[in-house]
Amino acid sequence: MTLTLDPAATPKQAQAQQTPQAPRASSDTAFQAAAPWRPLRSSDLSLVEQLVDHYGGLIRHHGLRAGSRLPSVRALAQQAGVSRDTVVQAYDRLAAQGLVHSRRGSGVFVSARRAAQAVPRASQGLPTLVQGAAFDTAFLLRSMFREGTEHSGDAGMLPPEWLDQEMLASALRAVGRSTGTSLLTYGVPQGYLPLRQQIASVLQAQDVPAHPEAHLMTVAGVTQGLDLIVRSLVRPGDTVLVEDPGWFLIFGRLNALGVNVVGVPRLPGGPDVEALERLARQHQPRLFILNTAVHNPTGQTLSAGVAHEVLRIAERHDFYLAEDDTYSDFLPGVPVRLAAMDRLQRVLLVGGYSKTLAGSLRVGYVAAHTDLIRRLTDLKLLGGLTTALPGEQVVHRVLADGQYRKHVDRLRERVDRARNRCLRMLEALDCRAPHEPQAGMFAWVDCGVDSEVLARHAAPQGLLLAPGLLFSPRQAAGSMLRIPVPMVEQPQTWKILGHLLAQHRGGGG
């Protein structure tokens, strides 16, 4: 190209004259410049996906410049031998990715792309700890739910392949066909009534007197249920009792609210009732949060005798009991429940389906006295209006179709086998459980070394461990360690754990 410059031009004009102007794009400019798209009828990808991949690749790799016009819908459909709707859908997807934009009456054009921000090294790949930072609950949770993590069972959740994906897919399809306009609504603050009715029928069969309208509300998982209970019943400066060891996430939530958190020693049959009586007399607590059916992390269950004594102490000292029922389906038969014995007077029962169906559904429930359900529902309204209706409809479909019980039976058998294997493999590494767990997806063992130091060294190698100090409100260092039982299916993980244990016991850590 030869440029002729006007010597009398201003500097700005001269610069413009030196800059070659891109020719005005016709409707087919980009179409001609790019390699034409040919659909592959035998591909596993749909025609829309093929077209998106084709033009997306050209744009991302600078085959098509910003401002270039894509072929018209009609032209591309004729050239490739596909329907106009296929092209429209593909262009819509490209627009949703920010790769193209449409100009009314002019066509579809390649968008100017901003340079992607570099991902900080600390956020890539394996979890890392800043020098001197504590191996605390926040770090563990960030590591469990970091971007791109596939939950294979080493982080305290069951691997996806252990769950019934086809059962869920079938329920999703059924809900999708039958939702109608309900998908467009907020739902009911107290929760999807057919689901509450289904949950009520299950609880009533287990002697918990839960009426679907008077005593039940749905929540976004057990975590939200306990959060609502705490925020409704407790004020800054109040004392809340927790189990020691107990579920670590609630400790952080209570501390954030300015609550005095006091641990009650956990024994094989439940809370140490002598300690509970003494602490209740000393602190006058507002609430006691505890696992009953299957305790996290020990896997122990509540005995009837201890349950009766806990209720008597709660009545004597006038505090509420939040009964975390998360893992009850991992226990065969009907568990001992405070809610059944108390008849929902001062006990609030919290349960859910994240562990047994799918964590992404985030569907749970609270069963409590009518006055408390009303207060909790109002608080739920103020915090987030309603819970997601489609997830509740899916869970209802699974429960109502009668598939859930069979699924849970199969899942429990698999978890039990894995837990027994896990305990034997841990014994071979000289890690022993103080008491044999009766159910559940964890092994609570003494590893013989400082478990926080062990977890700190394991994290950079891709092994996420939960040290015992996280499970105590005292946060005292010790040798207890929680191991998720699905780890039995990860030979490389066991090699890493064995190597680290040998290293630390030999003084090399």
Summary of the structure (lengths in Angstrom):
residues: 509
radius of gyration: 29.5
end to end distance: 69.1
largest distance: 102.4
contacts: 1589
relative contact order: 0.10
helix: 47%
strand: 12%
